[in-house]
Amino acid sequence: LRLANGGDSASDNDPLEALKTTMDYETDLSFPQFVLKWHADRGMHGTVLDLGRQCPPDVLASYLEEDPRVESYRWIQDVRTGRNDAAAEKLLRLANGGANGKGMELGPAASSNGNKRSLDDRKVALNLGKLSDSLSKKTRTDEGGAGSRRKKALDDGLLLVQVQETVRSATGGTADPADVDEPLNAFQLVRLAVESVPEGGQIDDEDVRDARVNCLLAGLAAAETLDDRNSRGELAATVWEAAVRDDAERWAELGGISSGNDGTLAVGDMTAEERRAMTGGTVFGLLAGRYEEGRRREIGKGGGSTVTAAANAAAKVGGVGFVGNSYVRNRVVESLMEGSSSSEGGGDNGRGLAEALALAAAEA
């Protein structure tokens, strides 16, 4: 290949010239194309890329586009030729399940099933995509265009990876491996966060409760990646409702809400300090407090652990909180009232509980 494509002039009867231009009668391929296919047939994709560098650029480029078996490696040629925006697009596609649904595969050990992608594969593809995107001139000059949309998609993808790692860490291996090791979308991750059972399983345990809050906070982060406001609100409401149901008995004690002469809300005969002590330690209260605290931080600040990073990322943005978010609050209230409407006075209890939630969240 090196001799045939070295660029030296050759006469028409030169064997090397004939080797470069003559087509094989069985495959209808030139010698360079045949060499690349021969190695691809044997799974030697790295060799295909190395030998392709000895071929004219158009030969390798056309082969990579035509053979679906090497789709996972097309971005490498883009990086080599300085087409960083194209590389970033290809890596984003791989992260989202390109290459016949397999995405980027690090190797046979990356997944127990060759038809399934692993979370680690997706993380590698997204990080490489973000690096390529940062080198793309188009991204820097394309505000509001395709480059900006790609950057957001890469950032959201990495955030979803953080969310999944948070849940995997908090559950300590108790979740279904298929749920924590294969890449999940935002809807699946919210479901996983809501249904997660932290290692130990006793919600009254302080460490278990803290892990549970981290899972739910990560669920809010997943919801925030959705562009559709209603879908985002629906998922966020699911998370906040799950937080309430974790302490259903304690919240039932707060069903009686009254309004004082000064217009403030009161819970039975409780003082404000007693009420805060009772609600502040609930999963809902802890989640509201951590969300509001993190909302004032920038993504990634405040700690290096995956759980902390995902928590900060979740709380960075608005739209999925409880305080001041009428859409989310109303959805939670409606669901809680539906759940209590079968008993006598259920509607009043539901309203009382909703007011207690709003009060607790505001004070968190």
N, C-alpha and C positions, 0 to 999 in steps of 0.2 A: 504493500500500500504506500509506504513512504517513497519508494523509488518510482512507482507508477504515477504518483500525484505530487511529485516534488517540484513541478513547475518547469523542469528543464525541457527544452525543445527536443522533439524526437521526430524521426522520419516516419513515413507511412508504413515502412516495413519493419519498424522497431517492435520487437515482441512486447515491450512494456506499453507502448502506445496501443497496441492491439488488445492487451489485457485490460486497459483502462476503458476502452470504448466498445469492445465486442460484448454482445448480450448472450448470456447463457441460454441455450436452446430449451432447457427443461423449465427453468424458473423465470426466464425473460428478465433476468437481473444482470446488471453490470457486475464486474468483479468486486468493486468496493461495496455495492449493495449486498452482494451475496455473502461477503465476509461478515457484515453487520448482522444479517439475518441468521447466519450459521451460529454465531455466538448467542444471539437472542433466543434461538431455539433451545439452547442448553442453559438458559437462565443466567448467562454471564453478562448481565446488563452493565456492570461497571466497565467490562472490557469493551462493550459496544461504544460507550462514551469515549474511552481512551483511544480506540482504533479510529473512531469517527474524527478525531482531531487530525488524523493523517489523510483524511478525505477532503475534497472540496467542500466548503461550508454548506452549499446547497444540498449535497448528498446526505449529510448527517441530518440537517434540518428537516428535509422531506421524509427521511426514514422515521425519525422520531414522531412526526405527525401522523404517519400512515400506520404504524404498528402500535396497537392499543396496549400491548404488553409492556411497553416502555413509557406509558403515560406518566408514571410516578417519577420519571427522571427528566422529563422535558424541561423543567424549570432550570436544571443545571446548565443546559446549553444557553438558555436565556441569560443567566448570570455571567457566563463566560463571554458572551457577546455584548454585555452592557445593557441588555434589555430588562432592567430591574422591574419596571412596571408590569411587564408580561410575566416575569418570574413570580411576582407577588400575586397576580391573578391566578396563576396555575397552582400556587401553594394554597391559596384560599380555597380553591375548588377541591384540592386534595383533602384539606382539613374538613370540608363539608361533605366528604364522601365520594369524591371523584374516583376515577379508575375503577369503574364497574362496582361502585359501592365499597371498595376496599380502602380507598383513601391512600395515605402514605403508610407504607409498611416498613418498619425498621428491619424486619427479618422474620424468619419462621417462628422464633420464640416470642414475637411481639403479641401474639394472640393464640389462644388454644384452638381457635377455629379459623381456618384460612379465609372464610367468608365474612369475618367480623373484624372491625377495626378496634384498636385499643386507644384508651385515653392518652397514653404516652405518645402514640403516633400523632394524634391530633395536636398535642401540645408542641411537638417538634415542628410540624408543618406550619402552625400559626406563628411560632417564634421566628422561623426562617422567613415566613411571609412578611412579618412586621419588619425584619431587618432589611429585606429587599425593598419593601415599601418606603422605608426611611431613606434609601439611596436613590429613589425614583424622583427625578426632577418634576415629573407630571404631578405627583402628589403635592409637592410644595407649591405648585403654580395653578392648581386645579381646585380652588376652594369652591365647595358646593357641587362639584362634578363627580365623575366616576372615581377619581382618586380619593376624594373625601369619603365617599360611600364605602370604598374598599377599606380605608383606614378604620372607619367605625366598625365594619364587619370583623376586622381582625381584632380590634380591641374588645368587642363584645364576645368574640369567640374565646379569647384568653380569659375573660372574666368568667365565662361559663365553665371553663376548665378549673379555675380557682374554686368556684362553687362546688363542683363535683369532688374536688380534692378535700374541701372542707368537710363535706358530708362523709366521705370515706374515712377521714381522720377521726371525726367525732363518733362514728358508729363502731370504730375499732374492729372492723371486719365482720360485724353482725349482720350487715345488709347483704342482700343477694349479690354475689360477685358480678353477675351480669349487669346489675344496676350501677355498680361503681367503677367497673373496669372498661365498659364500652361507652363511647361518647354519647351524651344525651342532649336533647334540645331543652329550651327554657321550660316548656310545659312539663316535660318528663322530670326535670330537675326540681321544679316546685313540688310535684307529687312526691318525689323521693325525699325531699326535705321535710315535708309535712308528715309523711309516714315513717320517718326515720326513728329508730329507737337507739339512743346512745348506749354505749357499752355500760353495763350495770343495770340499766332498765328502770331503776327506782327514781321517779321524778322528784321525790322529796330529798334525794341526795344532792348536795350542793354541786358536786362536780358533774353529775348527770344533768342537772338543771342547766348548768352553764354550757355544757355541750349541746343541749337541746336548743338553747337560745342561739348559739352559733349556727346550728343547722337552719333554723328559721330565718335568721338574718341573711344567710346565704341564699335562701329561697327568695327573699325580697330582691337580692341582687340579680338573680336569674329573671325575675319578673320585669325588672327595669330595662333589660335589653330589648324588650319587645317595642316595636314602633307604634303599634295600635294601642291607643289610650285605653279603650274598653277592655281589651285582652289583658293589658298590664294591670288595670284595676281589679279585674276578676281574680287574677292569680294572687295579687297582693292581699285581697280580702280573704282568700283561702288560707294564707299564711297567718294572718292576724286572728282569724277564727280558731285555727288550730291552737294558737297560743292561749286563747281563752279556755278552750276545752281541756287543756292540760291541767287546769286548776278549777274544774267545774264546781266542786263542792264549796271552795272558798268564795267563788264569785256568786254562788247562790245566796250566801249570807249577806251579800251586798245588794240584794234586789230591792230593798226598800229605800228609795231616794226621796228626800223632801227638800223643799225650797225655803230658805230662811227669809226673814223679813228684809234682810239687806240684799236679797237676790242671789246669794251664794247657795250652792248645792250642799246638802249634808246627807250622810249615810247613817240613818237611825240616830242613836245618841252618841256616835263616835266623834271624837275631836279630829281635827285635821291631821294631827300627828298620828293618831291611832289608825286613821284611814290609810295614810301613806305607809305606815308600817305593815298594814295588812295587804295592801295591793302592790307595794314596791317589790316584794319578794316573789310575786307571781311570775310565771313565764312571760305573760303579757306585759307586766310592768317592767321587767328586766329588758325585754325586747324593745319596748318603747323608749326606755332610757338609753339603751345602747345605740339605737337607731338615731335618736336626736343628737346624741353626743358625736357619733361618727359622721353625721350629716354636716357637721361644721369642720370636718377635716378634709384634707385632700386625699385622693386615692393613693394608697400605698404608704402613707405616713402613719407613725404610731406603732410600728413593730414589724418584725421580719417574718413572723410565722405565717403560714398559709391561711390559718383561721383568722388571724387578725387582719391580714391584707384583704381577704374576702369580706370581712365584716365592715372594714372601712370603705371598701368599694361599694358595698350594698347601701351604706348610709350616706354616701357622697351625694347622691342625686335625689331629687324630689319625685313625687308621682306615685310612690308606693308606701308612703307613710300613713299614719292613722290620724294624727293631729292636723287639722286644717284641710283634710282631704275628704270632702263630702261624699264623693263617689265610693271610695273604699269603705268609709264608715257606714254609709247606708247599706251597702251590700252585706257587711258583717251583721248589722242590726237586723236586717230582713231574715238572714239565715238563723240567727239566734231566736228571733221571735217565732219563726216557723217551727223550730225545735221545741219550743215551750208552749205552743198554742193548744196542744191537746189537753193540758191540765187546766183546771179552773183558775182564772186570773192570769193565764199564761201571757196574754198580751201585755198586761201591766208589768208583770215581772220582766218581760223582755225589754220593755222601755226603760225600766229601772236599771236593768243590767247595762243597757246601752249607755245611759247617762253615767253610770259608774265607770264604764270603760273610758268614756271621753274625759272624765275627770281625772282618772288615774293616768291616762296617757299624757294629759296636759301637765300633770305634776311630776312626771317621771324625769 
